[in-house]
Amino acid sequence: MLKRITALGLLLILAVTLIGCGTAVSYSWVATTVSSNAKVDSWTISAKSIDGHASRNIDMTSEKLAALHAENTSSDGGVFLVMTQGDTEKTFDLSGEFNGSIDTSAFEPGRVKLRLNFEKAKDVKVYINW
């Protein structure tokens, strides 16, 4: 019960913070010791263990698309970035030996949905900036 109350409290704090900065972010996960920070030009999620997903919509200029970069450290499990715009969808495996480069050539300037999928990932720290 205490874990559930703590998790709900953290989600409430996160929601108030995100509303304050005008960023739309949604989360659906089972996690322990998680933190998330959504800024105008970056998104960070770290967790001791996490299974689920998080998503946010970004208005991207051509400069922001060209600058899109992701970093991930995790000791186990999978971390995937899914980018969607209209009918275009690309998935990037951020696990293992990912080099940080995101090929955005299939995307146009405009609204892009970023979705992070976590598959039983442990000791996760994902940093995405644009």
VMD Tcl script that builds the backbone (N, CA, C; Angstrom):
set m [mol new atoms 390]
animate dup $m
set s [atomselect $m all]
$s set {name element resname resid chain x y z} {
  {N N MET 1 A 0.826 -1.193 0.000}
  {CA C MET 1 A 0.000 0.000 0.000}
  {C C MET 1 A 0.872 1.259 0.000}
  {N N LEU 2 A 1.943 1.244 0.803}
  {CA C LEU 2 A 2.834 2.394 0.868}
  {C C LEU 2 A 3.502 2.650 -0.476}
  {N N LYS 3 A 3.897 1.567 -1.191}
  {CA C LYS 3 A 4.504 1.723 -2.511}
  {C C LYS 3 A 3.527 2.384 -3.476}
  {N N ARG 4 A 2.257 1.965 -3.417}
  {CA C ARG 4 A 1.245 2.517 -4.309}
  {C C ARG 4 A 1.036 4.003 -4.026}
  {N N ILE 5 A 0.962 4.375 -2.747}
  {CA C ILE 5 A 0.786 5.781 -2.372}
  {C C ILE 5 A 1.997 6.591 -2.800}
  {N N THR 6 A 3.204 6.045 -2.596}
  {CA C THR 6 A 4.421 6.732 -3.014}
  {C C THR 6 A 4.442 6.926 -4.522}
  {N N ALA 7 A 4.088 5.875 -5.266}
  {CA C ALA 7 A 4.070 5.968 -6.725}
  {C C ALA 7 A 3.049 7.002 -7.187}
  {N N LEU 8 A 1.873 7.016 -6.600}
  {CA C LEU 8 A 0.855 7.994 -6.974}
  {C C LEU 8 A 1.306 9.413 -6.641}
  {N N GLY 9 A 1.970 9.560 -5.502}
  {CA C GLY 9 A 2.492 10.871 -5.126}
  {C C GLY 9 A 3.535 11.367 -6.110}
  {N N LEU 10 A 4.433 10.474 -6.527}
  {CA C LEU 10 A 5.439 10.846 -7.510}
  {C C LEU 10 A 4.808 11.222 -8.843}
  {N N LEU 11 A 3.794 10.470 -9.255}
  {CA C LEU 11 A 3.104 10.791 -10.504}
  {C C LEU 11 A 2.398 12.140 -10.422}
  {N N LEU 12 A 1.802 12.440 -9.271}
  {CA C LEU 12 A 1.143 13.727 -9.092}
  {C C LEU 12 A 2.155 14.868 -9.168}
  {N N ILE 13 A 3.284 14.719 -8.515}
  {CA C ILE 13 A 4.335 15.738 -8.567}
  {C C ILE 13 A 4.816 15.912 -10.002}
  {N N LEU 14 A 5.026 14.798 -10.688}
  {CA C LEU 14 A 5.458 14.837 -12.078}
  {C C LEU 14 A 4.426 15.543 -12.951}
  {N N ALA 15 A 3.161 15.228 -12.761}
  {CA C ALA 15 A 2.100 15.840 -13.559}
  {C C ALA 15 A 2.049 17.348 -13.344}
  {N N VAL 16 A 2.141 17.787 -12.101}
  {CA C VAL 16 A 2.117 19.220 -11.800}
  {C C VAL 16 A 3.318 19.906 -12.427}
  {N N THR 17 A 4.491 19.264 -12.355}
  {CA C THR 17 A 5.693 19.828 -12.952}
  {C C THR 17 A 5.543 19.952 -14.457}
  {N N LEU 18 A 5.026 18.918 -15.093}
  {CA C LEU 18 A 4.886 18.933 -16.544}
  {C C LEU 18 A 3.850 19.931 -17.017}
  {N N ILE 19 A 2.766 20.072 -16.276}
  {CA C ILE 19 A 1.757 21.068 -16.630}
  {C C ILE 19 A 2.371 22.459 -16.548}
  {N N GLY 20 A 3.208 22.659 -15.549}
  {CA C GLY 20 A 3.855 23.954 -15.375}
  {C C GLY 20 A 4.783 24.324 -16.507}
  {N N CYS 21 A 5.414 23.322 -17.159}
  {CA C CYS 21 A 6.333 23.664 -18.242}
  {C C CYS 21 A 5.686 23.502 -19.605}
  {N N GLY 22 A 4.396 23.199 -19.673}
  {CA C GLY 22 A 3.672 23.154 -20.923}
  {C C GLY 22 A 4.022 21.977 -21.815}
  {N N THR 23 A 4.498 20.886 -21.257}
  {CA C THR 23 A 4.914 19.721 -22.025}
  {C C THR 23 A 3.930 18.586 -21.793}
  {N N ALA 24 A 3.477 17.959 -22.877}
  {CA C ALA 24 A 2.559 16.830 -22.766}
  {C C ALA 24 A 3.358 15.538 -22.787}
  {N N VAL 25 A 3.360 14.830 -21.691}
  {CA C VAL 25 A 4.084 13.573 -21.571}
  {C C VAL 25 A 3.137 12.558 -20.948}
  {N N SER 26 A 3.143 11.322 -21.465}
  {CA C SER 26 A 2.325 10.282 -20.852}
  {C C SER 26 A 3.199 9.093 -20.480}
  {N N TYR 27 A 2.805 8.397 -19.415}
  {CA C TYR 27 A 3.586 7.292 -18.890}
  {C C TYR 27 A 2.680 6.110 -18.594}
  {N N SER 28 A 3.193 4.908 -18.825}
  {CA C SER 28 A 2.534 3.681 -18.419}
  {C C SER 28 A 3.625 2.653 -18.157}
  {N N TRP 29 A 3.933 2.449 -16.877}
  {CA C TRP 29 A 5.028 1.548 -16.562}
  {C C TRP 29 A 4.902 0.982 -15.168}
  {N N VAL 30 A 5.681 -0.061 -14.953}
  {CA C VAL 30 A 5.916 -0.602 -13.625}
  {C C VAL 30 A 7.389 -0.336 -13.372}
  {N N ALA 31 A 7.688 0.409 -12.318}
  {CA C ALA 31 A 9.074 0.814 -12.118}
  {C C ALA 31 A 9.390 0.934 -10.641}
  {N N THR 32 A 10.692 0.892 -10.341}
  {CA C THR 32 A 11.160 1.193 -8.998}
  {C C THR 32 A 12.190 2.300 -9.100}
  {N N THR 33 A 12.142 3.218 -8.164}
  {CA C THR 33 A 13.056 4.341 -8.076}
  {C C THR 33 A 13.207 5.025 -9.438}
  {N N VAL 34 A 12.132 5.647 -9.877}
  {CA C VAL 34 A 12.124 6.284 -11.198}
  {C C VAL 34 A 12.098 7.805 -11.075}
  {N N SER 35 A 12.771 8.473 -12.018}
  {CA C SER 35 A 12.653 9.925 -12.126}
  {C C SER 35 A 12.588 10.281 -13.602}
  {N N SER 36 A 11.892 11.360 -13.884}
  {CA C SER 36 A 11.747 11.816 -15.257}
  {C C SER 36 A 11.826 13.328 -15.268}
  {N N ASN 37 A 12.451 13.855 -16.326}
  {CA C ASN 37 A 12.578 15.291 -16.455}
  {C C ASN 37 A 12.315 15.648 -17.916}
  {N N ALA 38 A 11.239 16.351 -18.185}
  {CA C ALA 38 A 10.882 16.757 -19.546}
  {C C ALA 38 A 11.072 18.261 -19.655}
  {N N LYS 39 A 12.045 18.661 -20.455}
  {CA C LYS 39 A 12.309 20.076 -20.680}
  {C C LYS 39 A 11.964 20.421 -22.118}
  {N N VAL 40 A 12.120 21.659 -22.476}
  {CA C VAL 40 A 11.787 22.129 -23.819}
  {C C VAL 40 A 12.652 21.434 -24.869}
  {N N ASP 41 A 13.919 21.159 -24.570}
  {CA C ASP 41 A 14.827 20.591 -25.565}
  {C C ASP 41 A 15.481 19.275 -25.143}
  {N N SER 42 A 14.949 18.629 -24.101}
  {CA C SER 42 A 15.519 17.354 -23.681}
  {C C SER 42 A 14.504 16.566 -22.850}
  {N N TRP 43 A 14.821 15.283 -22.697}
  {CA C TRP 43 A 13.961 14.377 -21.936}
  {C C TRP 43 A 14.851 13.335 -21.295}
  {N N THR 44 A 14.762 13.207 -19.986}
  {CA C THR 44 A 15.584 12.256 -19.251}
  {C C THR 44 A 14.694 11.356 -18.408}
  {N N ILE 45 A 14.954 10.061 -18.452}
  {CA C ILE 45 A 14.280 9.102 -17.585}
  {C C ILE 45 A 15.346 8.199 -16.994}
  {N N SER 46 A 15.302 8.038 -15.684}
  {CA C SER 46 A 16.200 7.096 -15.036}
  {C C SER 46 A 15.390 6.257 -14.067}
  {N N ALA 47 A 15.790 4.987 -13.934}
  {CA C ALA 47 A 15.067 4.068 -13.062}
  {C C ALA 47 A 15.965 2.914 -12.661}
  {N N LYS 48 A 15.728 2.411 -11.476}
  {CA C LYS 48 A 16.433 1.207 -11.031}
  {C C LYS 48 A 15.956 0.011 -11.851}
  {N N SER 49 A 14.653 -0.095 -12.055}
  {CA C SER 49 A 14.080 -1.108 -12.950}
  {C C SER 49 A 12.800 -0.525 -13.542}
  {N N ILE 50 A 12.526 -0.881 -14.809}
  {CA C ILE 50 A 11.358 -0.303 -15.481}
  {C C ILE 50 A 10.892 -1.237 -16.590}
  {N N ASP 51 A 9.568 -1.358 -16.710}
  {CA C ASP 51 A 8.934 -2.172 -17.741}
  {C C ASP 51 A 7.669 -1.434 -18.159}
  {N N GLY 52 A 7.613 -0.958 -19.392}
  {CA C GLY 52 A 6.451 -0.204 -19.861}
  {C C GLY 52 A 6.876 0.818 -20.892}
  {N N HIS 53 A 6.182 1.948 -20.936}
  {CA C HIS 53 A 6.516 2.970 -21.922}
  {C C HIS 53 A 6.227 4.372 -21.404}
  {N N ALA 54 A 6.837 5.329 -22.089}
  {CA C ALA 54 A 6.598 6.754 -21.849}
  {C C ALA 54 A 6.597 7.434 -23.210}
  {N N SER 55 A 5.764 8.449 -23.388}
  {CA C SER 55 A 5.741 9.131 -24.680}
  {C C SER 55 A 5.508 10.620 -24.506}
  {N N ARG 56 A 5.962 11.358 -25.502}
  {CA C ARG 56 A 5.696 12.793 -25.544}
  {C C ARG 56 A 5.709 13.257 -26.979}
  {N N ASN 57 A 4.971 14.318 -27.238}
  {CA C ASN 57 A 4.903 14.926 -28.559}
  {C C ASN 57 A 5.781 16.165 -28.575}
  {N N ILE 58 A 6.551 16.297 -29.657}
  {CA C ILE 58 A 7.486 17.406 -29.791}
  {C C ILE 58 A 7.219 18.109 -31.115}
  {N N ASP 59 A 7.208 19.434 -31.111}
  {CA C ASP 59 A 7.174 20.201 -32.352}
  {C C ASP 59 A 8.619 20.390 -32.788}
  {N N MET 60 A 8.973 19.749 -33.907}
  {CA C MET 60 A 10.354 19.718 -34.376}
  {C C MET 60 A 10.556 20.631 -35.578}
  {N N THR 61 A 11.593 21.448 -35.515}
  {CA C THR 61 A 12.058 22.196 -36.681}
  {C C THR 61 A 13.074 21.312 -37.408}
  {N N SER 62 A 13.498 21.704 -38.582}
  {CA C SER 62 A 14.515 20.914 -39.287}
  {C C SER 62 A 15.820 20.887 -38.487}
  {N N GLU 63 A 16.131 21.980 -37.783}
  {CA C GLU 63 A 17.336 22.029 -36.950}
  {C C GLU 63 A 17.238 21.050 -35.787}
  {N N LYS 64 A 16.066 20.988 -35.150}
  {CA C LYS 64 A 15.882 20.058 -34.030}
  {C C LYS 64 A 15.940 18.609 -34.506}
  {N N LEU 65 A 15.351 18.316 -35.656}
  {CA C LEU 65 A 15.425 16.958 -36.206}
  {C C LEU 65 A 16.875 16.564 -36.468}
  {N N ALA 66 A 17.651 17.479 -37.025}
  {CA C ALA 66 A 19.055 17.194 -37.322}
  {C C ALA 66 A 19.880 16.995 -36.059}
  {N N ALA 67 A 19.481 17.650 -34.974}
  {CA C ALA 67 A 20.241 17.575 -33.726}
  {C C ALA 67 A 19.794 16.438 -32.801}
  {N N LEU 68 A 18.740 15.725 -33.153}
  {CA C LEU 68 A 18.200 14.680 -32.266}
  {C C LEU 68 A 19.275 13.654 -31.937}
  {N N HIS 69 A 19.461 13.422 -30.652}
  {CA C HIS 69 A 20.515 12.533 -30.159}
  {C C HIS 69 A 19.989 11.811 -28.921}
  {N N ALA 70 A 20.365 10.567 -28.754}
  {CA C ALA 70 A 19.920 9.793 -27.594}
  {C C ALA 70 A 21.089 9.066 -26.960}
  {N N GLU 71 A 21.067 8.988 -25.636}
  {CA C GLU 71 A 22.057 8.223 -24.884}
  {C C GLU 71 A 21.309 7.329 -23.913}
  {N N ASN 72 A 21.835 6.130 -23.697}
  {CA C ASN 72 A 21.217 5.202 -22.766}
  {C C ASN 72 A 22.294 4.371 -22.092}
  {N N THR 73 A 22.141 4.221 -20.796}
  {CA C THR 73 A 22.926 3.235 -20.072}
  {C C THR 73 A 21.928 2.340 -19.369}
  {N N SER 74 A 22.121 1.073 -19.482}
  {CA C SER 74 A 21.286 0.115 -18.756}
  {C C SER 74 A 22.089 -1.161 -18.605}
  {N N SER 75 A 21.832 -1.886 -17.535}
  {CA C SER 75 A 22.596 -3.100 -17.281}
  {C C SER 75 A 21.899 -4.349 -17.803}
  {N N ASP 76 A 20.618 -4.250 -18.119}
  {CA C ASP 76 A 19.873 -5.434 -18.547}
  {C C ASP 76 A 18.575 -4.986 -19.198}
  {N N GLY 77 A 17.966 -5.851 -19.991}
  {CA C GLY 77 A 16.680 -5.551 -20.618}
  {C C GLY 77 A 16.840 -4.719 -21.872}
  {N N GLY 78 A 15.704 -4.226 -22.381}
  {CA C GLY 78 A 15.699 -3.469 -23.622}
  {C C GLY 78 A 15.142 -2.073 -23.453}
  {N N VAL 79 A 15.696 -1.145 -24.221}
  {CA C VAL 79 A 15.210 0.237 -24.268}
  {C C VAL 79 A 15.126 0.616 -25.743}
  {N N PHE 80 A 13.933 1.031 -26.183}
  {CA C PHE 80 A 13.689 1.339 -27.585}
  {C C PHE 80 A 13.030 2.707 -27.711}
  {N N LEU 81 A 13.480 3.485 -28.697}
  {CA C LEU 81 A 12.854 4.757 -29.023}
  {C C LEU 81 A 12.058 4.553 -30.303}
  {N N VAL 82 A 10.753 4.869 -30.248}
  {CA C VAL 82 A 9.892 4.780 -31.422}
  {C C VAL 82 A 9.487 6.207 -31.784}
  {N N MET 83 A 9.794 6.610 -33.025}
  {CA C MET 83 A 9.403 7.926 -33.526}
  {C C MET 83 A 8.265 7.746 -34.504}
  {N N THR 84 A 7.207 8.561 -34.341}
  {CA C THR 84 A 6.043 8.460 -35.212}
  {C C THR 84 A 5.642 9.851 -35.677}
  {N N GLN 85 A 5.335 9.924 -36.987}
  {CA C GLN 85 A 4.783 11.151 -37.571}
  {C C GLN 85 A 3.868 10.708 -38.712}
  {N N GLY 86 A 2.563 10.906 -38.534}
  {CA C GLY 86 A 1.607 10.443 -39.543}
  {C C GLY 86 A 1.728 8.937 -39.731}
  {N N ASP 87 A 1.969 8.492 -40.964}
  {CA C ASP 87 A 2.117 7.065 -41.264}
  {C C ASP 87 A 3.559 6.572 -41.122}
  {N N THR 88 A 4.479 7.462 -40.816}
  {CA C THR 88 A 5.890 7.100 -40.705}
  {C C THR 88 A 6.215 6.724 -39.267}
  {N N GLU 89 A 6.837 5.559 -39.100}
  {CA C GLU 89 A 7.252 5.113 -37.769}
  {C C GLU 89 A 8.595 4.406 -37.892}
  {N N LYS 90 A 9.532 4.787 -37.028}
  {CA C LYS 90 A 10.844 4.141 -36.985}
  {C C LYS 90 A 11.168 3.798 -35.546}
  {N N THR 91 A 11.787 2.623 -35.352}
  {CA C THR 91 A 12.185 2.170 -34.020}
  {C C THR 91 A 13.707 2.090 -33.957}
  {N N PHE 92 A 14.264 2.621 -32.879}
  {CA C PHE 92 A 15.705 2.601 -32.644}
  {C C PHE 92 A 15.975 1.840 -31.358}
  {N N ASP 93 A 16.839 0.840 -31.426}
  {CA C ASP 93 A 17.218 0.059 -30.253}
  {C C ASP 93 A 18.319 0.818 -29.524}
  {N N LEU 94 A 17.986 1.383 -28.359}
  {CA C LEU 94 A 18.950 2.156 -27.582}
  {C C LEU 94 A 19.766 1.271 -26.646}
  {N N SER 95 A 19.494 -0.023 -26.658}
  {CA C SER 95 A 20.184 -0.974 -25.793}
  {C C SER 95 A 21.538 -1.335 -26.394}
  {N N GLY 96 A 22.376 -1.933 -25.600}
  {CA C GLY 96 A 23.628 -2.470 -26.103}
  {C C GLY 96 A 24.578 -1.416 -26.617}
  {N N GLU 97 A 25.020 -1.582 -27.866}
  {CA C GLU 97 A 26.070 -0.733 -28.422}
  {C C GLU 97 A 25.519 0.373 -29.313}
  {N N PHE 98 A 24.457 0.992 -28.915}
  {CA C PHE 98 A 23.877 2.114 -29.650}
  {C C PHE 98 A 24.843 3.291 -29.605}
  {N N ASN 99 A 25.052 3.978 -30.744}
  {CA C ASN 99 A 26.040 5.060 -30.805}
  {C C ASN 99 A 25.468 6.461 -30.602}
  {N N GLY 100 A 24.167 6.581 -30.331}
  {CA C GLY 100 A 23.567 7.885 -30.062}
  {C C GLY 100 A 22.936 8.555 -31.263}
  {N N SER 101 A 23.265 8.100 -32.469}
  {CA C SER 101 A 22.737 8.731 -33.680}
  {C C SER 101 A 21.319 8.274 -33.978}
  {N N ILE 102 A 20.465 9.235 -34.294}
  {CA C ILE 102 A 19.085 8.955 -34.670}
  {C C ILE 102 A 18.906 9.434 -36.108}
  {N N ASP 103 A 18.575 8.520 -37.014}
  {CA C ASP 103 A 18.347 8.870 -38.418}
  {C C ASP 103 A 16.932 9.426 -38.552}
  {N N THR 104 A 16.841 10.735 -38.737}
  {CA C THR 104 A 15.539 11.398 -38.832}
  {C C THR 104 A 15.181 11.752 -40.272}
  {N N SER 105 A 15.881 11.176 -41.239}
  {CA C SER 105 A 15.666 11.541 -42.638}
  {C C SER 105 A 14.251 11.231 -43.135}
  {N N ALA 106 A 13.547 10.319 -42.495}
  {CA C ALA 106 A 12.182 9.966 -42.908}
  {C C ALA 106 A 11.135 10.932 -42.356}
  {N N PHE 107 A 11.564 11.912 -41.541}
  {CA C PHE 107 A 10.626 12.801 -40.860}
  {C C PHE 107 A 10.729 14.232 -41.388}
  {N N GLU 108 A 9.589 14.918 -41.357}
  {CA C GLU 108 A 9.484 16.316 -41.787}
  {C C GLU 108 A 9.420 17.208 -40.539}
  {N N PRO 109 A 9.785 18.478 -40.676}
  {CA C PRO 109 A 9.542 19.398 -39.562}
  {C C PRO 109 A 8.051 19.390 -39.208}
  {N N GLY 110 A 7.750 19.474 -37.936}
  {CA C GLY 110 A 6.372 19.427 -37.452}
  {C C GLY 110 A 6.290 18.566 -36.205}
  {N N ARG 111 A 5.082 18.131 -35.870}
  {CA C ARG 111 A 4.861 17.361 -34.652}
  {C C ARG 111 A 5.345 15.923 -34.844}
  {N N VAL 112 A 6.159 15.467 -33.885}
  {CA C VAL 112 A 6.692 14.110 -33.878}
  {C C VAL 112 A 6.423 13.516 -32.504}
  {N N LYS 113 A 5.961 12.268 -32.479}
  {CA C LYS 113 A 5.745 11.571 -31.211}
  {C C LYS 113 A 6.972 10.732 -30.912}
  {N N LEU 114 A 7.532 10.927 -29.721}
  {CA C LEU 114 A 8.626 10.105 -29.228}
  {C C LEU 114 A 8.056 9.168 -28.176}
  {N N ARG 115 A 8.343 7.871 -28.320}
  {CA C ARG 115 A 7.872 6.890 -27.348}
  {C C ARG 115 A 9.055 6.038 -26.931}
  {N N LEU 116 A 9.292 5.958 -25.634}
  {CA C LEU 116 A 10.322 5.080 -25.095}
  {C C LEU 116 A 9.653 3.815 -24.592}
  {N N ASN 117 A 10.071 2.670 -25.110}
  {CA C ASN 117 A 9.574 1.373 -24.653}
  {C C ASN 117 A 10.662 0.709 -23.822}
  {N N PHE 118 A 10.286 0.285 -22.638}
  {CA C PHE 118 A 11.213 -0.377 -21.729}
  {C C PHE 118 A 10.767 -1.829 -21.558}
  {N N GLU 119 A 11.689 -2.763 -21.768}
  {CA C GLU 119 A 11.390 -4.175 -21.612}
  {C C GLU 119 A 12.266 -4.746 -20.500}
  {N N LYS 120 A 11.723 -4.752 -19.289}
  {CA C LYS 120 A 12.423 -5.270 -18.110}
  {C C LYS 120 A 13.841 -4.720 -18.001}
  {N N ALA 121 A 13.959 -3.419 -18.209}
  {CA C ALA 121 A 15.260 -2.758 -18.169}
  {C C ALA 121 A 15.661 -2.461 -16.734}
  {N N LYS 122 A 16.952 -2.539 -16.473}
  {CA C LYS 122 A 17.486 -2.286 -15.136}
  {C C LYS 122 A 18.602 -1.247 -15.200}
  {N N ASP 123 A 18.707 -0.471 -14.120}
  {CA C ASP 123 A 19.731 0.574 -14.001}
  {C C ASP 123 A 19.749 1.471 -15.240}
  {N N VAL 124 A 18.588 2.016 -15.559}
  {CA C VAL 124 A 18.377 2.778 -16.793}
  {C C VAL 124 A 18.613 4.267 -16.574}
  {N N LYS 125 A 19.293 4.872 -17.532}
  {CA C LYS 125 A 19.360 6.334 -17.625}
  {C C LYS 125 A 19.328 6.664 -19.108}
  {N N VAL 126 A 18.189 7.212 -19.556}
  {CA C VAL 126 A 18.000 7.593 -20.952}
  {C C VAL 126 A 17.994 9.114 -21.017}
  {N N TYR 127 A 18.782 9.645 -21.943}
  {CA C TYR 127 A 18.833 11.094 -22.151}
  {C C TYR 127 A 18.641 11.341 -23.646}
  {N N ILE 128 A 17.592 12.084 -23.999}
  {CA C ILE 128 A 17.329 12.447 -25.385}
  {C C ILE 128 A 17.310 13.964 -25.470}
  {N N ASN 129 A 18.044 14.509 -26.441}
  {CA C ASN 129 A 18.006 15.962 -26.630}
  {C C ASN 129 A 17.895 16.291 -28.107}
  {N N TRP 130 A 17.438 17.500 -28.389}
  {CA C TRP 130 A 17.238 17.958 -29.764}
  {C C TRP 130 A 17.485 19.443 -29.868}
}
mol reanalyze $m
mol bondsrecalc $m
mol representation Tube
mol addrep $m
